Amino acid sequence: MLNRDMAFLDSLIMNNNNNDNIMNSNTNHWNINVDKNLDYSNIRMNSIYVRRARKLMIQPNEQPQHRLPDQVLATALKNIESLGFTFSSELLQALRTLSREQFEALVQQLIQDLKVMVGAHVKYQPMYAGFPEQVMEEHEADLYLNAVFHYLTHLTLDDFEPSAMAAGVRSPLLEQTRLKVIELGNKPAFLKLIRQLIEAKGSISDTDKKDIKRVLKHADPSDVEAILPAEIPFKENVGFVVAVLLKYELASMERIGSYFKTASDVLRLAVSWSEGDVSLAAATPFRKFKRRERRLLLSVLEQCGSITEDMLRYKERWIRLGEILHPSEYKLRYPRTQAAFDILRNNKPFTTFNGSVELAFQYRNIWSLIDLLSQRPGEFARKLDHMLRITEDEEYVLLAFGEVAAKVSTPVLLQVRQHFAKRSEEAALRVFFPKGNVAKAFGIPNELPTVGEAVCQEVVQLCEQALITRFAEFPPLGKTYVDERLQHYLVPFSQRSASKALRTIVRGSRIPMGEGDTIRFFSWWKEGEVDGTSTGRVDIDLSAVMYDKNWNYVEHISYTNLRSVKYKAVHSGDIVTAPYGASEFIDLHMPSIVNYGGRYVVTTLLSFTSHPYCNLPECFAGWMMRKKPGSGEIYEPSTVENKIDITADTQIAIPVILDLVERTIIWTDLALKRYPDYNNNVEGNQKGIVLMGKAMTTLRKPDLYNLFMLHAKARGELVDTKEQADTIYAVDEGVTPYDIEQIMAEYLA
């Protein structure tokens, strides 16, 4: 046994001390005997649990035969500390009870997962190995000649050995990093987390969907019952979840029938079943359905209400789907469905609700609008601003809205409240995020006609009254503390296009920077094969563009400008091919930039070779905070603040924007299309970058502080300190902005 323990200990020490092993998981060698009694499905679920909640499910042995040796546990702990993590005391006690085989299997997978989370699963080799000092001190002529040589030869860094690759002697890491704590979790809490994703009152991301799919695939029948809610509020999630259930033969009409309320719900199921865009932002080619699958789709469609009107919203898609479903074969069994398809195919007249509303707006018939929209309170709320702009009888519109506000969904009420709370403030831009799976944003001039301040405040009060009345029916919170810093974090209404990250936050939220005056950005990408097709040479450029407080251009740091002569900012060198992966870094000394007049910094990744990020084997970016930028390795996993996977179907990405004056990081996670009239580099995309910057720094979206304050007023007693509280809403304790699943499921109902 001693030899087994020492073999495992040696493997951990090797993994901890060997820098190549820390950087590249392919070089790890673990001495693990496969135990058929181990619950490997639980280990796989822990990969999701630690990424989403920094928790691990451990089933402690009540009567362990042998206590886990302290040196093995300590060395494993030291190993994850090098990645910036540690175990809570409760988790440590649970780990002590595991058998050697259980512990080895768990730690092996955990280290692999943590490496991917912080980006330590790959090897970083910048062009200038002595970055940042080497670039700052290199003669301008040498920098130029090195770049020319690299561009002309397109050699990999393994073949490139001029002075640019001279490794500098680096001092030990002098940074004091705050470790991220991994807590002890449990299976019921994990299943509840997945259930909360399904119960979300808004769209969820591709990462969320993959996690749900993976859990359902490996779930026991009892787990499925624990995961599935009685109702799935957000319609996109209905189509996706039911398609997964059908794929793994976990569905029955008794289980899924109640999820479908409208024809569009059924269309989303057909789309998801065909591996298409469940948001319906883009058309999807439908696959050929088997006879029993056709009957299922037709049967759930038959039970929905107002199917003809709803089908007319996506008329052409339904006609194409009808050609596959053959509803006429079942016209006696599903007569309403057959009649609806007949109207669509033969263009028979049918008066729709939306058509009537548009006609009433056209003739400014406010009384018809009130009568019509009162039938659909959600539409009333969305069109309230328009109604108030076209009438002098605002009091009647407000009276009618007050009568139906209680029937409007919480997300819509929150957004209407925020819109009218800020309605009178001057804003140059109105910002829109279009529907779909790419994180785009559009900013247009704000030319809305004014609405009286008294009217705006009345709308705010009506929304708040409806929300507080609704929240009062929820379980009591007791004494409640709400952190004022939550004003900088936005409410998660839609996470459809959110990227996978070490810690995901809502787009537009402002995160305080960590300690240190230097922020170091890093990027990593790889060329190779994707779905059997070679990418060819791939060149991704990392850039940072500086602007003053009015968004006037100051300077940029990129492959065209490796260092600034005005302040301390430096680029690690341009890599133009990445057969084994490539990395670039940028250091920004924030005080020197602010002293020069800079305020905002927009970080960008540009695909110089015009490859969409979704067609690359891997691409990600992130940042670290440094007090001593010259110490330690250029990439130190323990100092990583966040890491974002770049996977959009675009060629320009804006992960974050810095506000150096306020020392905040604005989470943007945005993508731009290539501007064909300009060169595809940072200078050629100034217009788009400035537009995105102005849009993201002037967002007017509901924040978590106001959401939680409404809950506290409705069902709690506000207190001034955390120590007094039974329930805490804060940036770093209790319910936090990172508990997106819980917020979307439990606080937006």
QUIGI-V242206 format. One record per residue. RES is the residue in three letters. OMEGA is omega in whole degrees, -180 to 180 (999 if undefined). D_CENTER is the distance of its C-alpha to the mean C-alpha in Angstrom with 1 decimal. Layout:
RES;OMEGA;D_CENTER, RES;OMEGA;D_CENTER
This chain:
MET;-180;45.3, LEU;179;45.5, ASN;179;45.1, ARG;-179;42.0, ASP;-179;40.4, MET;177;41.4, ALA;178;40.0, PHE;178;36.6, LEU;179;37.0, ASP;-179;38.0, SER;178;34.9, LEU;179;32.7, ILE;178;34.7, MET;-179;34.6, ASN;-178;30.8, ASN;-173;30.7, ASN;-177;33.4, ASN;-175;32.9, ASN;180;30.4, ASP;180;30.0, ASN;177;29.2, ILE;-176;26.5, MET;-172;24.9, ASN;-176;25.5, SER;-180;25.0, ASN;-177;27.4, THR;-179;30.3, ASN;175;30.0, HIS;-177;33.0, TRP;179;32.9, ASN;-174;36.1, ILE;172;35.0, ASN;-178;37.3, VAL;177;35.7, ASP;-177;36.5, LYS;-179;36.5, ASN;-179;36.2, LEU;179;32.8, ASP;-176;29.8, TYR;175;27.6, SER;177;25.4, ASN;177;24.6, ILE;178;23.9, ARG;179;21.3, MET;178;19.7, ASN;176;19.6, SER;177;17.4, ILE;-175;14.6, TYR;-177;16.0, VAL;179;16.1, ARG;-175;12.6, ARG;-171;11.2, ALA;-175;14.1, ARG;178;16.3, LYS;176;19.0, LEU;173;21.5, MET;178;23.8, ILE;173;27.3, GLN;-176;30.4, PRO;173;33.1, ASN;-176;36.6, GLU;178;38.9, GLN;-178;41.8, PRO;179;40.7, GLN;-178;43.5, HIS;176;42.6, ARG;180;40.6, LEU;-178;38.0, PRO;-178;39.6, ASP;-177;38.5, GLN;178;38.4, VAL;180;35.9, LEU;-179;33.6, ALA;-178;34.0, THR;175;33.4, ALA;179;30.2, LEU;178;29.1, LYS;-179;30.1, ASN;-179;28.2, ILE;175;24.7, GLU;178;25.7, SER;178;25.8, LEU;176;22.1, GLY;-177;21.5, PHE;173;21.6, THR;180;24.4, PHE;171;25.4, SER;-179;26.3, SER;179;30.0, GLU;178;29.5, LEU;178;27.6, LEU;180;30.3, GLN;178;33.0, ALA;-180;31.4, LEU;-179;31.2, ARG;-176;34.8, THR;-177;35.9, LEU;172;34.3, SER;180;36.6, ARG;-177;36.5, GLU;179;35.0, GLN;-178;32.3, PHE;-179;31.3, GLU;-179;31.4, ALA;-179;29.2, LEU;-177;26.6, VAL;178;26.7, GLN;-179;26.6, GLN;-179;23.4, LEU;-179;21.9, ILE;176;22.7, GLN;-179;21.3, ASP;-179;18.0, LEU;178;18.0, LYS;179;19.0, VAL;-178;16.1, MET;-178;13.7, VAL;-180;15.5, GLY;-177;16.7, ALA;-180;20.3, HIS;-179;20.8, VAL;-180;22.1, LYS;-179;25.1, TYR;179;24.9, GLN;-179;28.0, PRO;-179;28.0, MET;179;30.8, TYR;-175;32.4, ALA;178;32.6, GLY;178;34.0, PHE;4;31.1, PRO;-173;31.0, GLU;-175;34.8, GLN;-179;35.9, VAL;-179;34.4, MET;-175;35.6, GLU;-177;39.1, GLU;177;39.5, HIS;-178;42.0, GLU;-180;40.7, ALA;179;42.9, ASP;177;41.5, LEU;-179;37.9, TYR;-179;39.0, LEU;178;41.0, ASN;-179;38.3, ALA;180;35.8, VAL;180;38.5, PHE;-178;39.4, HIS;-178;35.8, TYR;-177;35.2, LEU;-174;38.6, THR;-174;38.4, HIS;178;34.7, LEU;172;35.5, THR;-179;33.0, LEU;177;32.9, ASP;-179;35.1, ASP;-170;37.8, PHE;-173;37.4, GLU;170;39.8, PRO;-176;41.0, SER;-179;40.9, ALA;-177;37.2, MET;179;36.5, ALA;-176;38.8, ALA;176;36.9, GLY;176;37.3, VAL;-174;38.4, ARG;176;35.5, SER;178;36.2, PRO;179;34.5, LEU;-177;31.2, LEU;-178;32.2, GLU;172;28.8, GLN;-175;28.6, THR;176;25.0, ARG;-175;23.7, LEU;177;22.8, LYS;-171;19.8, VAL;173;21.4, ILE;-174;20.8, GLU;175;22.3, LEU;176;24.3, GLY;177;22.7, ASN;-175;24.3, LYS;178;24.0, PRO;179;24.2, ALA;178;21.4, PHE;179;19.2, LEU;177;20.2, LYS;178;19.6, LEU;179;15.9, ILE;177;15.6, ARG;179;17.8, GLN;175;15.7, LEU;-179;12.8, ILE;-178;15.6, GLU;-176;17.0, ALA;180;14.0, LYS;178;15.4, GLY;-177;12.7, SER;179;10.8, ILE;-173;8.4, SER;176;6.2, ASP;177;8.6, THR;177;7.9, ASP;-178;8.7, LYS;178;11.6, LYS;179;12.9, ASP;178;13.1, ILE;-179;15.0, LYS;-179;17.1, ARG;-179;18.0, VAL;180;19.0, LEU;180;21.1, LYS;-175;22.7, HIS;-174;24.1, ALA;170;24.7, ASP;179;28.2, PRO;179;29.6, SER;178;29.5, ASP;-180;25.9, VAL;179;25.1, GLU;180;27.0, ALA;-177;25.1, ILE;-172;21.7, LEU;177;22.6, PRO;177;23.1, ALA;-179;26.0, GLU;174;23.9, ILE;-170;20.5, PRO;-174;19.9, PHE;-167;17.3, LYS;178;19.2, GLU;-179;16.6, ASN;177;16.0, VAL;-178;19.8, GLY;-178;20.3, PHE;-175;17.7, VAL;-179;18.9, VAL;177;22.5, ALA;177;22.3, VAL;179;21.2, LEU;180;24.0, LEU;-179;26.4, LYS;-177;25.5, TYR;175;26.3, GLU;179;29.2, LEU;-172;28.0, ALA;169;28.6, SER;-180;31.7, MET;178;32.6, GLU;-177;33.1, ARG;-171;29.6, ILE;-172;27.7, GLY;-176;30.2, SER;-180;29.2, TYR;-172;25.6, PHE;-179;26.9, LYS;-176;28.1, THR;178;28.0, ALA;180;28.8, SER;174;25.3, ASP;-179;24.0, VAL;178;26.4, LEU;179;25.4, ARG;176;21.8, LEU;179;23.2, ALA;179;25.4, VAL;-179;22.6, SER;176;20.3, TRP;180;23.5, SER;179;24.0, GLU;-179;20.6, GLY;-177;19.7, ASP;-175;17.2, VAL;176;17.2, SER;-178;16.2, LEU;177;19.6, ALA;179;18.6, ALA;180;20.5, ALA;-178;23.6, THR;171;23.7, PRO;-178;26.9, PHE;175;27.9, ARG;176;29.2, LYS;-179;32.6, PHE;175;32.6, LYS;-176;35.2, ARG;-179;37.8, ARG;177;36.4, GLU;177;32.9, ARG;-180;34.4, ARG;180;36.3, LEU;-180;33.2, LEU;-180;31.3, LEU;-178;34.5, SER;178;35.2, VAL;176;31.9, LEU;-178;32.3, GLU;-176;35.8, GLN;-178;34.8, CYS;179;32.4, GLY;176;33.8, SER;-173;34.6, ILE;-177;33.5, THR;-179;35.5, GLU;-179;33.9, ASP;179;30.4, MET;180;31.2, LEU;177;32.5, ARG;180;29.1, TYR;-170;28.3, LYS;-175;31.9, GLU;180;31.8, ARG;178;29.2, TRP;178;31.2, ILE;178;34.3, ARG;179;32.9, LEU;178;31.7, GLY;178;35.1, GLU;179;36.8, ILE;-176;35.1, LEU;-178;35.5, HIS;-177;39.2, PRO;-179;39.4, SER;178;43.1, GLU;-176;43.9, TYR;-173;42.8, LYS;177;44.1, LEU;-179;46.3, ARG;-177;43.5, TYR;-174;40.8, PRO;-180;42.9, ARG;179;40.3, THR;179;37.9, GLN;180;40.8, ALA;180;41.8, ALA;178;38.4, PHE;178;38.2, ASP;178;41.8, ILE;-179;40.8, LEU;-175;37.9, ARG;-173;40.0, ASN;176;43.1, ASN;178;41.7, LYS;-177;43.6, PRO;179;43.3, PHE;-179;40.9, THR;-178;40.1, THR;178;36.5, PHE;-178;35.1, ASN;178;33.0, GLY;179;36.1, SER;179;38.1, VAL;180;35.6, GLU;179;35.5, LEU;179;39.3, ALA;176;39.6, PHE;-178;37.4, GLN;-178;39.5, TYR;178;42.6, ARG;179;41.1, ASN;-172;42.4, ILE;-178;40.6, TRP;175;42.5, SER;179;41.5, LEU;179;37.9, ILE;-180;38.2, ASP;-177;39.8, LEU;-173;37.3, LEU;175;34.0, SER;177;35.3, GLN;-180;35.0, ARG;-174;31.3, PRO;179;30.0, GLY;177;26.4, GLU;176;27.8, PHE;-178;30.2, ALA;-178;27.4, ARG;-176;25.6, LYS;-176;29.0, LEU;-180;30.4, ASP;-180;30.1, HIS;-180;31.8, MET;-179;34.6, LEU;-180;35.3, ARG;-173;35.7, ILE;-177;38.4, THR;172;40.6, GLU;-179;42.9, ASP;-177;42.8, GLU;-176;39.6, GLU;179;41.0, TYR;176;41.3, VAL;-180;37.8, LEU;178;36.5, LEU;180;38.9, ALA;179;37.6, PHE;178;34.0, GLY;-180;34.9, GLU;-177;36.4, VAL;-174;33.3, ALA;-179;30.5, ALA;-179;30.5, LYS;179;29.5, VAL;-178;26.4, SER;-179;23.0, THR;179;21.4, PRO;-179;18.3, VAL;179;20.9, LEU;179;23.3, LEU;-178;20.9, GLN;176;20.0, VAL;178;23.8, ARG;-179;24.7, GLN;-179;22.6, HIS;-177;23.8, PHE;175;27.4, ALA;-179;27.1, LYS;-171;26.2, ARG;-175;28.2, SER;180;31.2, GLU;179;29.5, GLU;177;29.9, ALA;-178;26.9, ALA;-174;27.4, LEU;164;24.3, ARG;-173;22.5, VAL;180;18.9, PHE;172;17.4, PHE;-176;14.2, PRO;-180;15.8, LYS;179;15.0, GLY;-174;13.7, ASN;178;11.2, VAL;-173;11.3, ALA;179;9.7, LYS;173;13.3, ALA;177;15.0, PHE;175;18.7, GLY;178;21.0, ILE;178;24.5, PRO;179;27.5, ASN;-178;27.8, GLU;-180;31.1, LEU;173;30.9, PRO;-176;34.4, THR;171;34.8, VAL;-175;34.9, GLY;-178;37.1, GLU;-180;35.7, ALA;178;37.5, VAL;180;35.9, CYS;-179;32.4, GLN;177;33.1, GLU;177;34.6, VAL;179;31.4, VAL;-179;29.4, GLN;178;31.9, LEU;179;31.9, CYS;-179;28.2, GLU;-180;28.4, GLN;179;31.4, ALA;-179;29.8, LEU;-179;26.7, ILE;176;28.9, THR;180;31.2, ARG;-177;28.5, PHE;-179;26.9, ALA;179;30.5, GLU;180;30.6, PHE;178;27.9, PRO;-179;29.1, PRO;-179;30.4, LEU;-174;28.5, GLY;177;31.6, LYS;-169;31.7, THR;176;28.3, TYR;178;26.9, VAL;-178;24.2, ASP;-179;23.0, GLU;179;23.6, ARG;179;20.9, LEU;175;18.3, GLN;-178;19.4, HIS;-178;17.0, TYR;-173;13.9, LEU;180;12.9, VAL;-178;12.9, PRO;177;9.9, PHE;-176;11.7, SER;178;9.3, GLN;-175;5.8, ARG;-175;7.6, SER;-179;6.6, ALA;179;2.8, SER;174;4.1, LYS;-176;5.4, ALA;175;6.8, LEU;173;9.8, ARG;-178;8.5, THR;179;5.1, ILE;-177;6.5, VAL;-179;7.0, ARG;-178;8.0, GLY;178;11.6, SER;-179;12.0, ARG;-176;14.6, ILE;177;14.7, PRO;177;18.3, MET;175;19.3, GLY;-179;21.0, GLU;-180;24.7, GLY;-180;26.3, ASP;-179;27.3, THR;174;25.8, ILE;-178;22.1, ARG;174;21.7, PHE;176;19.1, PHE;175;19.0, SER;177;18.0, TRP;177;19.0, TRP;-178;19.6, LYS;172;22.0, GLU;-178;24.2, GLY;-180;25.8, GLU;174;25.8, VAL;-178;23.1, ASP;176;24.5, GLY;-179;28.0, THR;-180;27.8, SER;177;28.2, THR;-170;26.0, GLY;-180;29.0, ARG;-180;28.7, VAL;179;25.2, ASP;177;25.0, ILE;-176;21.7, ASP;175;22.5, LEU;-177;20.8, SER;174;22.0, ALA;-177;22.0, VAL;-177;23.6, MET;178;25.3, TYR;176;26.3, ASP;-175;28.5, LYS;179;28.0, ASN;-180;28.8, TRP;169;26.6, ASN;-177;29.6, TYR;178;29.1, VAL;-180;30.4, GLU;174;29.7, HIS;173;27.3, ILE;-177;26.9, SER;179;26.5, TYR;178;28.6, THR;-177;31.1, ASN;-171;31.4, LEU;-180;31.0, ARG;179;32.1, SER;175;33.0, VAL;-176;36.6, LYS;180;35.7, TYR;-175;33.3, LYS;177;31.8, ALA;-172;29.0, VAL;180;29.1, HIS;-175;27.5, SER;-179;28.1, GLY;-174;29.5, ASP;174;28.5, ILE;-172;28.0, VAL;175;28.7, THR;-171;28.5, ALA;179;26.5, PRO;179;28.2, TYR;-176;27.4, GLY;-179;24.3, ALA;-178;24.4, SER;174;22.9, GLU;-177;23.3, PHE;172;23.2, ILE;173;23.7, ASP;177;25.3, LEU;176;25.5, HIS;-167;28.0, MET;-180;26.9, PRO;-179;30.3, SER;178;32.1, ILE;179;29.7, VAL;179;30.0, ASN;180;33.8, TYR;180;33.9, GLY;178;32.3, GLY;176;28.7, ARG;-176;25.9, TYR;174;22.7, VAL;178;21.3, VAL;176;18.8, THR;-178;17.5, THR;167;17.5, LEU;-178;17.5, LEU;178;20.1, SER;-176;21.3, PHE;-180;25.0, THR;173;26.1, SER;175;24.0, HIS;170;22.0, PRO;-177;18.7, TYR;-179;16.0, CYS;-179;15.5, ASN;178;19.2, LEU;176;19.1, PRO;179;19.5, GLU;175;16.9, CYS;178;15.5, PHE;179;13.5, ALA;179;14.0, GLY;180;14.1, TRP;176;16.6, MET;171;19.3, MET;-177;21.7, ARG;168;25.4, LYS;-179;28.7, LYS;-173;30.7, PRO;-180;29.0, GLY;-177;32.0, SER;180;32.0, GLY;177;30.6, GLU;178;28.9, ILE;174;26.8, TYR;177;23.8, GLU;-174;23.9, PRO;-178;21.1, SER;-179;22.1, THR;-178;21.4, VAL;177;17.8, GLU;178;15.8, ASN;179;12.4, LYS;-175;11.5, ILE;174;8.8, ASP;-179;9.6, ILE;-173;10.9, THR;-175;11.4, ALA;178;11.8, ASP;178;15.3, THR;-176;16.5, GLN;178;18.5, ILE;-179;17.3, ALA;175;14.0, ILE;-178;13.5, PRO;-177;11.0, VAL;171;12.6, ILE;179;15.9, LEU;167;18.5, ASP;-173;20.9, LEU;179;23.7, VAL;179;26.0, GLU;-178;23.8, ARG;177;22.2, THR;176;18.7, ILE;-180;15.5, ILE;-177;13.7, TRP;-176;10.0, THR;177;10.1, ASP;-175;7.8, LEU;178;10.7, ALA;176;13.1, LEU;172;16.9, LYS;-180;19.6, ARG;176;22.6, TYR;-173;25.5, PRO;-178;28.5, ASP;-178;31.1, TYR;172;30.0, ASN;-178;29.7, ASN;173;26.3, ASN;-172;25.9, VAL;-180;24.8, GLU;-176;28.1, GLY;-176;27.8, ASN;-178;24.5, GLN;-176;25.5, LYS;-180;25.5, GLY;-179;21.9, ILE;179;20.6, VAL;179;22.7, LEU;179;21.6, MET;-180;17.9, GLY;179;18.9, LYS;-179;21.1, ALA;-174;18.7, MET;-180;15.9, THR;178;18.6, THR;-180;20.3, LEU;176;17.7, ARG;-177;19.3, LYS;177;16.9, PRO;-179;17.6, ASP;-176;16.9, LEU;180;16.8, TYR;-179;20.3, ASN;177;21.9, LEU;-178;20.2, PHE;176;21.4, MET;177;24.7, LEU;177;25.4, HIS;-179;24.9, ALA;179;27.1, LYS;-176;29.8, ALA;-170;29.8, ARG;179;30.1, GLY;176;30.5, GLU;-176;32.7, LEU;175;31.1, VAL;-172;32.1, ASP;-176;32.0, THR;178;30.9, LYS;-177;28.8, GLU;-180;32.0, GLN;-164;33.3, ALA;167;30.3, ASP;180;29.8, THR;-177;26.2, ILE;170;24.0, TYR;-175;20.9, ALA;-179;20.1, VAL;-172;17.7, ASP;-177;18.8, GLU;-179;20.7, GLY;173;20.9, VAL;-175;18.0, THR;177;15.4, PRO;-179;12.4, TYR;177;10.4, ASP;-172;12.1, ILE;-179;9.6, GLU;-178;11.4, GLN;-179;14.7, ILE;-178;14.2, MET;-177;13.3, ALA;-169;16.1, GLU;-175;18.8, TYR;178;18.7, LEU;-178;18.1, ALA;999;20.9
